[in-house]
Amino acid sequence: MLSVRSIYPIIIPQITFIDTFQQANSYVEMNPSMSIDPTGKVTILVRCVNYRKFHDKKYTCYKPYPNSLYYILSGRIDNGVHLDINSFTVEKLIDHNTLPRYPTYWLGMEDIRMIDSHSVLVTIPECNEHGNPSIFRALLNDHLIHSFQECYPNQTEKNWMPFTNKEGHTRVIYSLNPFIIKEVDSDDMTTLSLSPSMVDQLHGYHGSTNGVPYEDNSFLFLIHINKERTYHRWLIMGQDSIRISDEFVIFRYSYIEFPVSLCKWENRLFISMGVNDDKAFIIETDMDQVNTRSFTQESVR
């Protein structure tokens, strides 16, 4: 298991409705996204949904269609002080998407990845004429998300992991197996050649978080796999090497652990995570929990 310093639950104003069974019901929080800018400003986006998933893979939707809504929380972080989410301002995120929308089963925005505090990647099935998960880049200003731009290709893999170098150039890890890096907006792809052993360790793993700067011009990510429960690995991508850690879990009794964002502040490391698709947490750990794990490393071409 991962050793954590603090667990911060995210509780927002409840959104209620009358469900398909004519019962009072409410949206549940899940899969939050998080960004910390260089000044210490913290932005958290919280996804809320009108359905539930259970450990036996069963699924219940309380409306004719599953729908996602978002809230935005804004606050600050201080050195050596707990993250005081209760003091953050909370507003509904206004979706100013002017792109064409098509009939689809899944409504709303899904699993936003923060590039930085003003730029995001977001999955929107409604904006794909076949209703498939499609990735868009958008801008975030206060409580408004706008200026949506389609990213390519929009197929196969929806869990893109953005990372930005010192020069401000953002790319994404598009796929882990095969290991593909691409430009954010275009399908300009580079495939890294990995050994059979590394491919075997990455088999079945999905992208999870954005990358944060690590040592020697490398980036640290968190990736996951869904088995009887969710397992994670740290992934460190350098200019000419890949390192992956041994597997670990975070909560003892969870069956879904979905990390969305990774943020670093001093030696503090924050993971925004949805648990069991009906809870939203910020997990605080530290860089020692990365540096002391066992890693497999190999050069890449």
N, C-alpha and C positions, 0 to 999 in steps of 0.2 A: 504494500500500500504506500501511497505518497504521504509523507509527513507534512501536515499543514500547520500554519501559524494561526490563521483565523478563517472562519466561514461566515460570510455576510449574506443573509437571506435578502431577497428583493421582494418587497411587498408594495403593490401599487393600488390605486383606487379600483375597486371591484366593478367589473362590467357585467351586468345581469341581463337576462333575457328569459322568455318563456320558450322551452325547448319543444322538440317534436313529440314528446310524451306529455305535453301540457303541464310540465312541472317548472318551477322556478329553478334556474340554473345560472351559471356564470362562466366567463372565460377564465382560463388558468394561465399563469405565467410559465414561460419556458424559454430556453435558448437565448440568453441575453448576449449582447455584444458590448464591447468596452474599448475605450481609447483614453490614453493619458497624454496630453500634449506637453511640450518642454517646460511650460510655465506651471504645470501641476493641475491644469483644468482636466476634470474627469467627465467623460460623456458615456452614458450607458443607455443602450437601446434594449427594450424588453419586449419580446414577442408574446402575444396572448392569443390563445386558440380556443375554439368551441368544441373540442373533441378530447378524448382520452385514449391512451394506449396502456395495455396491461402486460404483466410479465409473461403471460402465456401467448403473447403475440396477438391477442384479440384487440379489437379496435371499436370504439363507439363514437359516433358523431351525433351531436345533439341538435343539429340543424340539417336541412336538406343537403347543404354543402359545407365542407370544412372551410373556415375562414380565419385569417390572421389579421390582428391589429397590433400596432406598436405604440409604446409610450417611450418618451425620452426623459432621462434623468440627468441633471447637470449639477456639478459640485466641484470640490477641490480635494487634493491630497496634500497632507503635511508630513514632513519627515518624522518618523518615529511615532506617529499617531495612527490609531485605528481609522480605517475608512468609515466615515460617518455618513452612510447612505441615507439615514433618516433625516439628515439636514438638507439633502439635495432637493432642488426644485423638480417637480414632476408635471409633464404636459403630454397631451396626446400628440403623436407624431402625425403631421398632416402630409398626406401622400399627394403631391402635385405632379402626377404622372399623366402626360398628355399623349402617350403612345397609344396606338390602336389596341383594343382588348378583344379577346375572343372567348366564346363559351368554353368553360373548363370546370372540372370538378373541384380543383383547389383554387380558392380565392385569396387575394391579398399577397403581401410580400413575405418572403421566407428567409430565415437564417442569414441576416445581414452580416457581412464581414467588413470590419473597419479597416480601410487603408490608412486613414488618419482621422483627426477629429472633424474634418470637413469633406471627406471623400469615402465612399463605400462601394462594395459589391453586393448586389441583392438578387435573389432568385425570385422570378415572377412568372409562374406558369400561364397566367392570364394573357401575357403579352406574346405568347407563342401560339400560332394558329392551330397547332395540334395539341395544345394544352400541356406540352412537355416542360420540365424545369428549364428555364433559360436565365442566363446571367446578364445583368445590366450594371453599368457603372452609373453612379448618381452623386449629386452634391447634397451636403447637409448644412443648413444654415438655421441656427436656433432650433425651432421645432418644425421646420419645413424640409422635406426631402424632394428634390426636383432635378431637372436637367438630366433625365435618364438617357443613357446611350447604350445601345446593344453591344455586347462583346461576342467575339467569335473564337472557335466554333461553339455553338450551343447544343452540345450533344454529349452523351456518355457520362461525363463527370460534372457534378454541380458544386462540389466542395472545393472551390479554388482557394488557394492559400497565398494571399498577397504578401510581398516583402519589398521594402524600399531601401536602396543603397544610399550612401552618403551624398551622392550627387542628386538625389531626389528622383531617380528613375525607378518606377514600380513595375515589377513583373509578378507572375504567379507560378506556384507549383500547380500544374493542371491535373496531374495524375501521379500516383506513387508506383504503380506497376502496370505498364511500363512507367519509368520515372521521366516525366515530361515537364519542362519549364517553358513558359510562353509569355509573350507580351500580353498586357491586360486586354486591349481592345481587339487585336488581330489574332489570326491563327498562325503567327510566326513562332513555330515550335522548335525546341531543342530536346532531343532524347538522350539521356545519360545512360551509358552502358554500365550495368552492374553485374557482379558475379552471381552465379547461381545461388550461392549461399545467401547473399543479401536479398536477392529476389524472393527467395523462400521466406525470409523473415518478414518481408513487406507484403507477402501474399494476403489478400483480403483486407488490407488496411486502407482506410479512407483519409482524405484530407480533413483537417479540423480547423486549426487556428491560423492566423496571420503569423509571420515570422518577426522576431525581435532581434536586434543586433546582439551578437554574441562576441566571441574573441576572434582576433585575426581575420577580420572581414567576413565572418560567417554569420549565419542566421539560425535561431533556435525556433523550432515549431513543436506543436503537440499533435500527434496523430492517433487514430483510434480504429478498433475493429469490433464488430458486433458478433459475439459468439453466444454462449448461454447467458452472458452478460457482457458489458463493455470493458475492453482492456485498452491501455494506452502505451505509447512509447514516446520518448523525446527523440526528435530528429534534428541533427545539426548539419546544415548544408554549408560547406565552404566552397572556395573557388575551385578546388581540385579534389575534394574529398566529401564523403557522406559518412555520418556517424548515426547509429540508431541504438537506443538504450534497450535494456531488458523490459519486459512487460510489467505494468502495474495497474492497480485500480485506485480509486480515490475514496468512495463510500463503500462500506462493508456490505450493505444489503440492497444496493441499487441494482437495477437491471438495465437501465439506460443511463449513460453518462455522455453527454454531447458537449464537448468543449468548442467554443466559437471564437474566442479572442484570447490573446496572450499580451500582457502589458508588463513592462519593466520600469520600476522606479527605484533608483539607487540599487540596493541589493534585494529589494522586494520584487516578487514575481506574482502577478495576478492572473488567474484563469477565470474567464466568464463561462458559466456552464449551466446547461439545462439537465435536470435529473428526473428520470422517469417521465419525461415530457409533460410534467405538471408542477415543476418547481424550478425556480431560478436562483442561482447563487453566484457570488464572487468568491473564489477560493484564493486565499493568500498563502504562498509558500515563499521560499527564497532560493537563490542560485545554488546554495549548497545541495539542494535536492536534485539539481541537475548534475553538478560537478562530481558528486560522490556515487552516482549510479554507474553500473557496468555498461560499457558501450562496445559495439562492434564497429570498426572503422575500415574503410577501403578507399583507394583512389578511384576517381571517375574520369572518364574520357569524353 
